[in-house]
Every structure is written in structure tokens, then in C-alpha cells.
Amino acid sequence: MTLPTPDPAFRWATEACGPALRCSRLDAVAQHLFTSKQLKLQPQMTGPPGPQLTQITTPGWTAAAAALGAPADRVIRVKQVHGNVVRVLKRGRVAADAHLERPDGDAVVANEPGLVLAVAVADCVPILLADAASGSAAAVHAGWRGTCARVVSAAVECMVRECGAKAEDLTAAIGPSIGPADYEVGDSVVDAFRQSGHTQADIDRWFSRGVGKPRLDLWSANRDQLKEAGVRADRIFTCGLSTLAHPGVFDSFRREGEGAGRMAALIVVPEKKGAPGAGRPNVVA
């Protein structure tokens, strides 16, 4: 399999769970992975709470956690609903069975070191954020609805408000998702952004129209929202790989429909800078 070339800030890593992307600048703050199609994950469930929604102990999630040196019961996820709700887990207040809970939400923020925050995607944008000074991290799932609802801004605000992070100290990595050249949407999507209060300048920047339907640039939209939330432009990195354009490497709902698999974006919450053990590798025993 030939792997596509990402932005220079990213590199492919060979893991037991298959090829995975890492962002070099984010690596300096927190361990993380953006997995590829080779890791088999079950699709997102939408039923009522119960065992059917607890997928973190399946082989795929166990393998993804193991690639970060963590057991599966440290992986924290949400039931993704394409909105802007953020789940927050505070240091010293995380229940032993937190990994079994799947509340509605599209972002997870935590400052409990060693937790593995994760989202599942198949065209939507996975965004990972971390700050060593506050010892906090976030995993964000941003489809067009979440982007319209400013979910990544909500995650940054939670990191600042709940974890004591400074937005300008955050490092953000935007992983593989459907790219701006591939993502055709209807005029109703443009209207939804307008009705949600996005400026005409934003809409003109994020949507392009050639022949046919408008195309939405989710990478630029989320990058702009990160900057508006206070994250420095030189700390935001986009891998630049479209899930739709690389069928042998990435899962894509737009290409494969209901049968599409899912990929994961995972990040280990780092030790707070200056805390005991903060200088050691960020590996969960």
C-alpha cells in the first residue's frame, strides 16, 4: 500500500494497529494518533445507552489504545451527535467506570493525566489539542454541523475555563477528513452557516462554487475558528489528506455509505508541566 504524503508537520508511523499519522509539533506535547483504514473499528452506534454502546473493549479500540501504551479502560469517548456539546473530565474527579459512559457530545476535554481522549470519524474532521502548561487535552469531532455550531471553539473555551489552559499555548492538529476539493454540499448547508451567525466573509472563504454544488472547506473553517478562539496560527497544523481521495488508506462515509468503517483520533492527556513525573515519557502503565 502506498501512503499519501501529508503536510510536512505530519508523519506516518508504523504501528501494530496499522499505519497511523502523528503531528511532530503535537508529539512534543502529548502522545497521539490518527489511525487509518487498516484499524477496524465498529461504526458509531445510535441506540439507547447500554452494552451496545460500549465499544472501547473491542479489538480495534484495544489496539488503538495499546499503540499509545494505554489499556482500553483509559479510553474516554462520547456518543457523537453532530453538535457542540463538550464533555469535561477534571483531575481527581474521574470515576473508575468513566470509560463505560457514552454521553451525547462531540468533544472531550480533560486534565486527568493518562486518560486517552478519542473520537471516531469517517469524513468528519478529527481535531486534537493539548497544552503542557495546564496538563490538558481535547479530542474533537467536527462534521459540517459541528463546524457550523463552532464545536472546536467550545472545546478551546472549556480547556481555558475548566482546565486553566491559555488558548495561545495550545497546539492543535487537524487530521484526515473529507477535503475542500471533494466535499460537495447543498445550498441548505450554506444557509445553515449563515443562520448560525457566521459572517458573509467566513462563508465566502469556506465555500467555493465552480460547476455544480458548493464545496465546503472544513479544514479552513476549523482552522479559522481555532484562531478566533485564541489559538496561535503557528500552532495549528493540518495534515491535508482527504479521506474521499484515498480509498485504500482512509474510510469515507461519502464514498462507502452506511457500510463505511471508522477511524480514530486519540490523544493522551499530558502531565501538567512541572508536576512530578512530567519529564518522563507520557505512557500509561
C-alpha positions as CSV (number, residue, x, y, z in Angstrom):
1,M,0.0,0.0,0.0
2,T,1.3,3.4,-1.0
3,L,0.6,6.0,1.7
4,P,-0.2,9.6,0.6
5,T,2.2,12.4,1.6
6,P,0.8,14.6,4.4
7,D,1.8,18.1,5.3
8,P,5.4,18.2,6.5
9,A,4.2,18.7,10.1
10,F,2.9,15.2,10.0
11,R,4.5,11.8,9.5
12,W,3.3,8.2,9.1
13,A,4.2,5.8,11.9
14,T,4.1,2.1,11.7
15,E,2.0,0.7,14.5
16,A,0.8,-2.8,15.3
17,C,-2.7,-1.5,14.5
18,G,-1.6,-0.3,11.1
19,P,-0.2,2.9,9.6
20,A,-1.1,6.0,11.7
21,L,-0.4,9.7,11.4
22,R,1.3,11.8,14.1
23,C,1.9,15.5,14.2
24,S,5.5,16.3,15.1
25,R,4.7,19.5,16.9
26,L,1.8,17.9,18.9
27,D,4.1,14.9,19.7
28,A,6.2,17.3,21.7
29,V,3.2,18.0,24.0
30,A,1.2,14.8,24.1
31,Q,1.2,11.3,22.6
32,H,-1.5,10.9,19.9
33,L,-2.6,9.0,16.8
34,F,-4.8,9.4,13.8
35,T,-5.5,5.9,12.6
36,S,-6.0,4.7,9.1
37,K,-8.4,2.2,7.4
38,Q,-6.3,-0.8,8.5
39,L,-7.5,-0.5,12.0
40,K,-11.0,-2.0,12.1
41,L,-13.4,0.0,14.3
42,Q,-17.1,-0.5,14.6
43,P,-19.3,2.3,13.3
44,Q,-20.8,4.8,15.8
45,M,-24.0,3.4,17.4
46,T,-27.1,5.5,17.9
47,G,-29.3,3.3,20.1
48,P,-30.2,3.8,23.8
49,P,-27.5,3.6,26.5
50,G,-26.4,0.0,27.2
51,P,-23.8,-2.6,26.3
52,Q,-24.2,-2.0,22.6
53,L,-22.7,1.5,23.0
54,T,-19.6,0.3,24.9
55,Q,-17.2,-0.4,22.1
56,I,-13.9,0.5,23.7
57,T,-13.1,-3.1,24.7
58,T,-13.4,-4.3,21.1
59,P,-10.2,-5.4,19.5
60,G,-9.9,-2.3,17.4
61,W,-10.1,0.2,20.3
62,T,-7.9,-2.1,22.4
63,A,-5.2,-2.0,19.6
64,A,-5.5,1.8,19.2
65,A,-5.0,2.3,23.0
66,A,-2.1,-0.1,23.0
67,A,-0.4,1.9,20.3
68,L,-0.2,4.7,22.9
69,G,0.9,2.4,25.7
70,A,-2.5,2.5,27.4
71,P,-5.1,-0.1,28.4
72,A,-8.6,0.2,26.8
73,D,-10.2,1.2,30.1
74,R,-8.4,4.5,29.9
75,V,-10.1,5.5,26.6
76,I,-12.8,8.1,27.0
77,R,-15.4,8.6,24.2
78,V,-18.7,10.2,23.7
79,K,-21.8,9.3,21.6
80,Q,-21.2,11.7,18.8
81,V,-24.3,13.7,17.8
82,H,-23.0,16.3,15.4
83,G,-23.4,19.3,17.8
84,N,-21.2,21.4,20.0
85,V,-21.5,19.7,23.4
86,V,-18.2,19.2,25.2
87,R,-17.7,16.6,27.9
88,V,-15.2,17.7,30.6
89,L,-13.3,15.3,33.0
90,K,-11.5,17.1,35.8
91,R,-8.4,15.9,37.6
92,G,-9.2,13.8,40.6
93,R,-12.9,13.5,39.7
94,V,-12.9,10.8,37.1
95,A,-14.9,7.8,38.0
96,A,-13.3,4.3,37.6
97,D,-16.0,3.4,35.1
98,A,-15.9,6.6,33.1
99,H,-14.8,4.6,30.1
100,L,-18.1,2.8,30.1
101,E,-20.2,6.0,29.8
102,R,-21.2,7.4,26.5
103,P,-23.0,10.7,27.0
104,D,-24.0,12.8,24.0
105,G,-21.3,15.1,22.8
106,D,-18.8,15.8,20.1
107,A,-15.7,16.8,22.1
108,V,-13.9,15.5,25.2
109,V,-11.7,17.8,27.4
110,A,-9.7,16.5,30.4
111,N,-6.8,17.4,32.7
112,E,-6.6,14.0,34.3
113,P,-3.1,12.7,33.2
114,G,-3.0,9.4,31.4
115,L,-6.6,9.4,30.1
116,V,-6.9,8.7,26.4
117,L,-9.4,11.0,24.7
118,A,-10.9,9.7,21.4
119,V,-13.3,10.4,18.6
120,A,-14.3,8.3,15.7
121,V,-14.6,9.7,12.1
122,A,-15.2,8.8,8.5
123,D,-15.1,12.1,6.6
124,C,-15.7,14.4,9.6
125,V,-12.8,16.4,10.9
126,P,-10.8,15.0,13.9
127,I,-9.0,17.7,15.9
128,L,-6.6,17.0,18.8
129,L,-5.5,19.7,21.1
130,A,-3.0,19.8,24.1
131,D,-1.3,22.1,26.5
132,A,1.6,21.1,28.6
133,A,1.5,24.1,30.9
134,S,-2.0,23.1,32.2
135,G,-1.7,19.4,31.6
136,S,-4.9,19.3,29.5
137,A,-6.0,17.9,26.2
138,A,-9.1,17.6,23.9
139,A,-10.4,15.4,21.1
140,V,-13.0,17.0,18.8
141,H,-15.3,15.6,16.2
142,A,-16.3,18.3,13.7
143,G,-18.6,17.4,10.8
144,W,-20.3,20.2,8.9
145,R,-23.0,20.5,11.7
146,G,-20.4,20.6,14.4
147,T,-18.3,23.1,12.5
148,C,-21.4,25.2,11.9
149,A,-22.0,25.1,15.7
150,R,-18.4,26.0,16.5
151,V,-17.6,22.8,18.3
152,V,-13.8,23.4,18.3
153,S,-14.3,26.9,19.7
154,A,-16.4,25.3,22.5
155,A,-13.6,22.8,23.2
156,V,-11.0,25.6,23.5
157,E,-13.2,27.6,25.8
158,C,-13.7,24.6,28.0
159,M,-9.9,24.0,28.2
160,V,-9.4,27.6,29.3
161,R,-12.3,27.7,31.7
162,E,-12.2,24.3,33.2
163,C,-8.5,23.3,33.0
164,G,-6.7,26.6,33.3
165,A,-5.2,26.5,29.8
166,K,-4.3,29.6,27.8
167,A,-5.6,29.5,24.3
168,E,-2.3,30.9,22.9
169,D,-0.4,27.9,24.5
170,L,-2.5,25.2,22.8
171,T,-1.2,23.1,20.0
172,A,-3.8,21.8,17.5
173,A,-3.6,19.0,14.9
174,I,-6.3,18.6,12.3
175,G,-6.3,15.0,10.9
176,P,-7.6,13.4,7.8
177,S,-11.1,14.2,6.7
178,I,-13.0,15.0,3.5
179,G,-11.1,17.7,1.7
180,P,-12.2,21.0,0.2
181,A,-11.9,19.8,-3.3
182,D,-14.1,16.8,-2.6
183,Y,-16.9,18.0,-0.3
184,E,-19.9,18.9,-2.3
185,V,-22.9,20.2,-0.2
186,G,-26.3,21.6,-0.8
187,D,-27.3,25.3,-0.6
188,S,-29.1,24.4,2.6
189,V,-25.7,23.9,4.3
190,V,-24.6,27.4,3.2
191,D,-27.9,28.7,4.6
192,A,-27.3,26.9,7.9
193,F,-23.9,28.6,8.4
194,R,-25.5,32.0,7.6
195,Q,-28.4,31.4,10.0
196,S,-25.9,30.3,12.7
197,G,-24.3,33.8,12.7
198,H,-21.2,33.2,10.5
199,T,-20.3,36.3,8.6
200,Q,-20.5,36.6,4.9
201,A,-16.7,36.9,4.8
202,D,-16.5,33.5,6.5
203,I,-19.0,31.9,4.1
204,D,-17.1,33.3,1.1
205,R,-13.9,31.9,2.5
206,W,-15.2,28.5,3.4
207,F,-17.5,27.7,0.5
208,S,-16.5,27.7,-3.2
209,R,-18.7,27.1,-6.2
210,G,-17.5,26.0,-9.6
211,V,-19.7,24.0,-11.7
212,G,-22.5,22.3,-9.7
213,K,-22.9,22.3,-5.9
214,P,-21.0,24.4,-3.4
215,R,-17.9,22.8,-1.9
216,L,-17.1,23.3,1.8
217,D,-13.6,23.6,3.2
218,L,-13.9,22.2,6.7
219,W,-10.1,22.5,7.2
220,S,-10.1,26.2,6.7
221,A,-13.3,26.7,8.7
222,N,-12.0,24.9,11.8
223,R,-8.6,26.5,11.5
224,D,-10.2,29.9,11.4
225,Q,-12.4,29.0,14.4
226,L,-9.3,27.9,16.4
227,K,-7.6,31.2,15.6
228,E,-10.7,33.2,16.6
229,A,-10.7,31.2,19.9
230,G,-7.2,32.4,20.6
231,V,-5.0,29.6,19.3
232,R,-1.9,30.9,17.5
233,A,-1.8,30.3,13.8
234,D,1.7,28.9,14.0
235,R,0.4,26.2,16.5
236,I,-2.3,24.9,14.2
237,F,-1.4,22.1,11.8
238,T,-3.5,20.4,9.1
239,C,-2.4,17.1,7.6
240,G,-4.1,18.0,4.3
241,L,-5.2,14.5,3.3
242,S,-8.7,13.9,2.1
243,T,-10.5,10.7,3.2
244,L,-12.5,10.6,0.0
245,A,-9.5,10.8,-2.3
246,H,-7.6,7.9,-0.8
247,P,-9.9,4.8,-0.7
248,G,-7.1,2.3,0.1
249,V,-6.0,4.3,3.2
250,F,-9.0,6.0,4.8
251,D,-12.6,5.2,5.5
252,S,-15.2,7.6,3.9
253,F,-18.9,7.7,4.6
254,R,-19.4,9.8,1.4
255,R,-17.7,7.1,-0.6
256,E,-18.9,3.9,1.1
257,G,-22.2,4.9,2.7
258,E,-23.6,3.0,5.7
259,G,-21.0,0.3,5.3
260,A,-18.1,2.6,5.9
261,G,-15.8,1.8,8.7
262,R,-14.5,4.4,11.2
263,M,-11.0,5.7,12.0
264,A,-9.9,7.1,15.4
265,A,-8.2,10.2,16.6
266,L,-6.7,9.6,20.1
267,I,-4.6,11.8,22.5
268,V,-3.2,11.0,25.9
269,V,-3.7,13.8,28.5
270,P,-0.2,15.0,29.4
271,E,1.2,15.6,32.9
272,K,1.0,19.2,33.9
273,K,4.3,20.9,33.3
274,G,6.4,20.9,36.4
275,A,4.3,18.2,38.1
276,P,6.1,15.1,39.4
277,G,6.8,12.7,36.6
278,A,6.2,15.4,33.9
279,G,9.6,14.9,32.4
280,R,9.1,11.2,31.9
281,P,7.5,9.7,28.7
282,N,3.8,10.1,28.7
283,V,2.9,6.3,28.8
284,V,0.2,4.7,30.9
285,A,1.3,1.6,32.6
